[in-house]
Amino acid sequence: MADYIPTIGVETHVQLKTKTKLFAAVGNDARLAPPNTLISHICVGMPGALPVLNRGAVELASRAAFALNTKPQKFSRFERKHYFYPDLPKGYQITQLEDSIIKGGWVEITLDGKAKRINIERANLEEDAGKNIHPEGADYTLVDLNRAGTPLLEIVSRPDINSAVEAKTYARELWLLMKYADVTDGDLYHGHVRFDVNVSVSKEVGKLGTRTETKNLNSFRSVEAAIDYEIKRQTELLERGGKVILETRGWDEAKQKTTSQRGKEEAEDYRYMPEPDVPPLELDEDFDKEIEKQMPVLPIEIRAQLLGIGFIKGEIETLLDDPDLAKSYISETLGIGPPAAVKLFGSTLIHDAKIREAFRAMNKQMKKDMVRNSMVAANASVANQINSSQYTNYIHQIAFSNKKAKDLLMDQISDEAEIEKIVAKVLSDNPKAAEDVKKGEMKAIGFLVGQVMVKSKGQANPQMAQQLIKKQLGLVG
Amino acid sequence: MDDWPAIADIAGRVQKGELKAVDLMKHSFDMIARTKEFEAIISVPEARAMARAKEIDAKVAKGGKVGRLAGVPFVAKDNFLTFGGKTTAASHMLENFEAPYQATAVNKLEIEGAICVAKANLDAWAHGSSTENSDFFVTKNPYDKTRVPGGSSGGSATSVALKIAPFATGTDTGSSVRLPAAFCNVVGLKPTYGAVSRSGVVAMASSLDVIGSLAGTVEDAALVFDVMAGTDELDSTTIERDPKGYDIQSATFDLRGSKIGVIKEYMGPEVEETVKKQINGAIKQLAEAGAQISEVSIPSLPFSLAVYYIICPAEVSSNLARYDGQRYGLSASDAKELEDSYNLSRERGFGAEAKRRIMIGSHVLSSGYYDAYYKKAQTVRTKLINEYEAVFKNVDFLVGPVSPTPPFKIGARAKDPLQMYLSDLLMVGSNITGVPSISVPAGFSNDLPVGLQIIAPMRADRQLLSFAKAFEGLSK
């Protein structure tokens, strides 16, 4: 097959983590709410109900602007986008068109060690629709308006992406940015971040093919799979002499394929109109400064920090994928102990699921205590005062038995006295080997350490045992 | 018909226990019954009104302090959401709609003790200039039953003229308070855009809609406005009150030296001679009282009606989209599918004028036409705003007729929408630019009332009311 160049743009809907809706003072977290309990006259589109802009949403959108390496626009305004659907109570959605709150900016992605900038066209602050529920076998549809009016930021990338894996990397990086900037709860399962992908293929450089838009992808994996599928489908279609139709497609997760939903030719005319009920939004320098001050640490800085204390890239990305964990790890541990100890504790969080979940469940004070105690154990471990299974054992006791490191180290001292006794016994039981060690036969010391390990039922630290053997034989001070 | 005392007097006497709120209610209900033939009223929330009146009387009996509108009955245009009954906007769509919340303006009136005794007829959705577009019935002019009371607040103006209550609320999107006020010989105030919250008032054209008051005197209209005005967290377009408020009971205005502009474009050939004669008489009165009169021009004013009939239907088509038969209001229960449900509900719920405006509005907003119509209209709107600002550098107030004609015959314009739209010719400029205007009675022509329109700069509502009160004093 000839070489087709894919051109891909991604539209991402990010649900903002405001307390209330975009235009109504009604709770915003619909995850656990029974249907139609988070609604007011505004959400239902009652006669005479007027939208009132939520400043919190403007602040979060502005944080997103900084995360995208730009600033919110000084002037932006809202538009009405009209269509009829049961989950759209007013008959129009309040969104933005020409005067978006964000214009420009970029996301930097790294793939195979190479950095690439994906430019942002614009981001619109808009309200979500409700949800239509079609009970199986029923001849009716239920409408839940809890989600109606939830603030979304629709981030539109420029068509700077050229492969499915690039798109997946961009999707993940954007999700990380929005999570770390505290813009969204980012719960992918509940659709807090959803992706629409525009895909076209062309043989000629600089000339774009006809695109399709695959809507409502809710995982990075499905972004990659849907694009891979579309590239293959479009390429095969063109190779067979067919034509790609400008259309909206959906993703069938079970069948791992895209399916045609409706042609763009039949697309509705949305009759956009400036929203007269919401005055234009004007933001000044002082507002920008205030937002800039609030900006949390973003992934790029976290990566640098973690590299600096010895993490490898794979570990860093694993930790980043768990933003809540990574954030508390960074805020609670960085600078608290020597880098090697901090790193060791970080690795424990990454690799030990039990510790990770225990840590996640703790409140801030518990986390602080946990970290302080764990640092003592981690320091002991990196100084080889305790072995790795002891370290693990301690961390578990700290996490689950709520033991203080001080007490554990007391245990450690009594352990040492205990092991000294075992060493003395092993030396008197094996005088020949002891003599060999004194003569410099270092193979013999291995045998003695082994004996200590057996007698201590594996509790002893081999390095400590060796030190104690040498000490008792008068080989070291 | 006995005149109501001034609103402040009524409330003062209720506070002193000299008048019982309950008796005031009974009087209003009696007037409603006696004036039924004019068909000004859609519904009467009697139980709630009586209950509120008893509360106020009980409070007074216990020596409590009641508000500055205590026990004062009022009529609400039926596009204000109110408790105690239905809110219909005079439409079949909302024929059985009971509001789950109240308009901010109504809440504010109630906090001061005013009591809603009736919901007034209007052109359905406030679309019209005669109240003939009501989906229910046509209200008759109190001075000549064969003529229209003006619209769309025709029921409100008629109610005040018929003394059903001392004041009524209205909405003015293109003329809807001022025209019926002029046709019914009462005072009708359209304040500055944003002065009164629109929350809880059925929206017509959001960037033009203004909540106003109708009353027998300028002072009463001003007092009601003073109570309703101010910022509202439920309406982002509301503006701060004048620091002095709008109660002008103790305000005086010296006409000597005030600069009055007579709008050239408002005295053209469209205006009937009989109307011109009355208006010129009013201008002469002002001049004799010492006002400096000059002719001024607002060159783009002749385009204002064209601008209005693009922006207004565009916003109407958008604001009526929510009436889809799915959550409240008329719903076609015989519909088999969603599409049918939309089509049948809207087919049955909207009258001819609403449909006409939805179609015009959808057309001017559709892709390919937006720039030619809507965008161009917005450009002219900006130009008009600038021209008004320029003219107000030289004069304090503008005057002219409210309507080019006296009240017309019922049915005379009903078949010709363009002729009907011309009724608003001299008024839409104030809605497009947002400036405050008032209609004040200026005598009769062949036994039919004529209103003088006075227009002031943005936010100069207090000055406008003071000036209007001074003019009112001259003509009495």
Chai-1 contact restraints between the chains, C-beta under 6 A:
chainA,res_idxA,chainB,res_idxB,connection_type,confidence,min_distance_angstrom,max_distance_angstrom,comment,restraint_id
A,H41,B,Y101,contact,1.0,0.0,6.0,A-B,restraint_1
A,V44,B,R327,contact,1.0,0.0,6.0,A-B,restraint_2
A,G45,B,R322,contact,1.0,0.0,6.0,A-B,restraint_3
A,P47,B,V202,contact,1.0,0.0,6.0,A-B,restraint_4
A,G48,B,L81,contact,1.0,0.0,6.0,A-B,restraint_5
A,G48,B,G200,contact,1.0,0.0,6.0,A-B,restraint_6
A,G48,B,V201,contact,1.0,0.0,6.0,A-B,restraint_7
A,G48,B,V202,contact,1.0,0.0,6.0,A-B,restraint_8
A,L50,B,S199,contact,1.0,0.0,6.0,A-B,restraint_9
A,L50,B,D235,contact,1.0,0.0,6.0,A-B,restraint_10
A,V52,B,S236,contact,1.0,0.0,6.0,A-B,restraint_11
A,R80,B,S318,contact,1.0,0.0,6.0,A-B,restraint_12
A,H82,B,A321,contact,1.0,0.0,6.0,A-B,restraint_13
A,F84,B,Y342,contact,1.0,0.0,6.0,A-B,restraint_14
A,P86,B,Q326,contact,1.0,0.0,6.0,A-B,restraint_15
A,K90,B,R322,contact,1.0,0.0,6.0,A-B,restraint_16
A,G91,B,A321,contact,1.0,0.0,6.0,A-B,restraint_17
A,G91,B,R322,contact,1.0,0.0,6.0,A-B,restraint_18
A,Y92,B,A321,contact,1.0,0.0,6.0,A-B,restraint_19
A,D269,B,S366,contact,1.0,0.0,6.0,A-B,restraint_20
A,D269,B,S367,contact,1.0,0.0,6.0,A-B,restraint_21
A,R271,B,L365,contact,1.0,0.0,6.0,A-B,restraint_22
A,R271,B,S366,contact,1.0,0.0,6.0,A-B,restraint_23
A,M273,B,S318,contact,1.0,0.0,6.0,A-B,restraint_24
A,M273,B,L365,contact,1.0,0.0,6.0,A-B,restraint_25
A,P276,B,S206,contact,1.0,0.0,6.0,A-B,restraint_26
A,P276,B,S207,contact,1.0,0.0,6.0,A-B,restraint_27
A,D277,B,S206,contact,1.0,0.0,6.0,A-B,restraint_28
A,V278,B,S236,contact,1.0,0.0,6.0,A-B,restraint_29
A,P279,B,S236,contact,1.0,0.0,6.0,A-B,restraint_30
